């Protein structure tokens, strides 16, 4: 064996050891990355399961329902706090009164005074708890025409000064909410 071949032989032994060491280091890096990804996925699942067990707050998004029937006036007078809500048809079309019904909310709580119809003559024989009367040009005929008003007399002190009142008006045809408006009872 010549001196050159001995040097080459030693050199190849050194290089093959270096190659093995580089391969081993590369494998360690791949394993470390895979282990890190697995730990992150497991932690994300644990956080997701924990978050799903929490009671989420009731988040309210802005309503996309227009305010066709606008609350134009709110009153609540002492000592009995007899309330009055005046709605105005600010829409562009006339609405069939017998197809409409309304729900009234005080501070986002549904009040027990659902209005089954806005046609005055049909309203009289209905069970209208906590609503004494409805009146105005909007409920006198078959149609609540644009620009007409309806006044709703609320009894039993259900609305008080400072309360936030919301009136939702629905169509009986498909039970869809066609109007919603909110206002505060003046102090």
C-alpha positions as CSV (number, residue, x, y, z in Angstrom):
1,X,0.0,0.0,0.0
2,X,1.3,3.3,-1.0
3,X,1.4,6.3,1.1
4,X,-1.3,8.0,-1.0
5,X,-3.6,5.1,-0.8
6,X,-3.2,4.9,3.0
7,X,-4.1,8.6,3.2
8,X,-7.1,8.1,1.0
9,X,-8.1,5.1,3.1
10,X,-7.9,7.1,6.3
11,X,-9.6,10.0,4.7
12,X,-12.5,7.8,3.6
13,X,-12.9,6.4,7.0
14,X,-13.0,9.9,8.5
15,X,-15.5,11.1,5.9
16,X,-17.8,8.1,6.4
17,X,-17.8,8.8,10.1
18,X,-18.6,12.4,9.4
19,X,-21.4,11.4,7.0
20,X,-22.8,9.1,9.6
21,X,-22.7,11.9,12.1
22,X,-24.4,14.3,9.7
23,X,-27.1,11.8,8.9
24,X,-27.7,11.2,12.6
25,X,-27.9,15.0,13.2
26,X,-30.4,15.4,10.2
27,X,-32.6,12.6,11.6
28,X,-32.6,14.3,15.0
29,X,-33.8,17.6,13.5
30,X,-36.6,15.9,11.6
31,X,-37.7,14.0,14.7
32,X,-37.6,17.3,16.7
33,X,-39.8,19.0,14.2
34,X,-42.3,16.1,14.1
35,X,-42.4,16.0,17.9
36,X,-43.0,19.8,18.1
37,X,-45.8,19.6,15.6
38,X,-47.4,16.7,17.5
39,X,-47.2,18.6,20.8
40,X,-48.7,21.7,19.3
41,X,-51.6,19.7,17.8
42,X,-52.3,18.0,21.1
43,X,-52.2,21.4,23.0
44,X,-54.6,22.9,20.4
45,X,-57.1,20.0,20.9
46,X,-56.9,20.4,24.6
47,X,-57.6,24.2,24.4
48,X,-60.4,23.6,21.9
49,X,-62.1,21.0,24.2
50,X,-61.7,23.4,27.2
51,X,-63.2,26.3,25.2
52,X,-66.1,24.2,24.1
53,X,-66.9,23.4,27.7
54,X,-67.2,27.1,28.6
55,X,-70.5,28.8,28.5
56,X,-70.2,31.4,25.7
57,X,-71.7,34.8,26.3
58,X,-74.8,35.7,24.3
59,X,-73.3,37.9,21.6
60,X,-75.8,40.0,19.7
61,X,-75.0,41.1,16.2
62,X,-76.5,44.1,14.6
63,X,-79.9,43.3,13.2
64,X,-80.2,43.2,9.4
65,X,-84.0,43.5,9.8
66,X,-85.0,47.1,8.8
67,X,-87.0,49.4,11.0
68,X,-90.0,49.7,8.8
69,X,-92.4,50.3,11.7
70,X,-90.4,52.9,13.7
71,X,-91.0,53.6,17.3
72,X,-91.9,57.3,17.2
73,X,-93.0,57.8,20.7
74,X,-92.7,56.0,24.1
75,X,-94.4,57.1,27.3
76,X,-94.7,55.6,30.7
77,X,-96.4,57.8,33.3
78,X,-96.5,57.4,37.1
79,X,-98.1,56.3,39.4
80,X,-99.3,53.2,37.5
81,X,-96.8,53.5,34.7
82,X,-99.4,53.1,31.9
83,X,-97.3,52.9,28.8
84,X,-97.8,53.9,25.2
85,X,-95.8,52.9,22.2
86,X,-96.5,54.8,18.9
87,X,-95.3,53.0,15.7
88,X,-95.0,54.7,12.4
89,X,-95.0,53.0,9.0
90,X,-91.8,54.5,7.5
91,X,-91.6,51.9,4.8
92,X,-92.3,52.2,1.1
93,X,-95.3,49.9,0.8
94,X,-98.6,49.3,2.6
95,X,-99.0,46.2,4.8
96,X,-102.0,43.9,5.2
97,X,-102.9,44.4,8.9
98,X,-104.4,40.9,9.3
99,X,-101.0,39.4,8.2
100,X,-99.0,41.3,10.9
101,X,-98.3,40.4,14.5
102,X,-95.9,41.9,17.0
103,X,-93.7,41.0,20.0
104,X,-92.5,43.6,22.5
105,X,-89.3,43.4,24.5
106,X,-88.2,45.3,27.5
107,X,-84.4,45.3,28.0
108,X,-84.2,42.2,25.7
109,X,-86.8,40.3,27.6
110,X,-90.0,39.3,25.8
111,X,-93.0,40.9,27.5
112,X,-96.3,38.9,27.8
113,X,-98.1,41.2,25.5
114,X,-98.0,39.8,22.0
115,X,-100.2,41.6,19.5
116,X,-101.9,39.0,17.2
117,X,-103.1,41.5,14.5
118,X,-102.9,45.1,13.7
119,X,-106.4,45.3,12.2
120,X,-108.4,47.1,14.8
121,X,-111.7,45.3,14.4
122,X,-109.9,42.0,14.6
123,X,-107.8,43.0,17.6
124,X,-110.8,43.6,19.8
125,X,-111.9,40.0,20.2
126,X,-108.4,38.6,20.5
127,X,-106.7,37.7,23.9
128,X,-104.5,40.7,24.2
129,X,-103.1,40.5,27.7
130,X,-101.3,43.6,28.9
131,X,-102.3,45.6,25.8
132,X,-105.4,47.7,26.6
133,X,-106.0,49.1,23.1
134,X,-104.5,49.8,19.7
135,X,-105.5,52.9,17.9
136,X,-104.5,55.2,15.1
137,X,-104.9,55.5,11.3
138,X,-102.7,52.5,10.7
139,X,-105.1,50.0,12.3
140,X,-108.5,51.4,11.1
141,X,-108.5,49.6,7.7
142,X,-107.3,46.4,6.1
143,X,-103.9,48.0,5.3
144,X,-101.4,49.9,7.4
145,X,-100.4,52.5,4.8
146,X,-97.0,54.2,4.6
147,X,-97.0,57.3,6.8
148,X,-99.7,56.1,9.1
149,X,-99.3,55.5,12.9
150,X,-100.6,52.9,15.4
151,X,-100.6,53.6,19.1
152,X,-100.3,50.6,21.5
153,X,-101.5,51.1,25.2
154,X,-99.5,48.9,27.5
155,X,-100.9,48.2,30.9
156,X,-99.7,46.8,34.3
157,X,-96.6,49.0,34.5
158,X,-94.7,46.8,32.1
159,X,-92.6,49.6,30.7
160,X,-90.9,52.2,32.9
161,X,-88.8,55.3,32.3
162,X,-85.2,54.3,31.3
163,X,-86.3,50.9,29.8
164,X,-85.1,49.9,26.4
165,X,-88.1,48.9,24.3
166,X,-87.9,46.8,21.1
167,X,-90.8,46.1,18.9
168,X,-90.5,43.2,16.4
169,X,-93.2,43.0,13.7
170,X,-93.7,39.7,11.9
171,X,-95.6,38.4,8.8
172,X,-98.0,35.5,9.6
173,X,-97.5,34.2,6.1
174,X,-94.0,32.8,6.8
175,X,-93.4,33.9,10.4
176,X,-90.5,36.1,9.2
177,X,-89.5,39.2,11.1
178,X,-90.1,42.1,8.7
179,X,-89.3,45.0,11.1
180,X,-87.5,45.7,14.3
181,X,-86.9,49.0,16.1
182,X,-85.5,49.9,19.5
183,X,-85.9,53.0,21.6
184,X,-85.5,54.1,25.3
185,X,-88.5,55.3,27.4
186,X,-87.8,58.9,28.3
187,X,-87.2,59.7,32.0
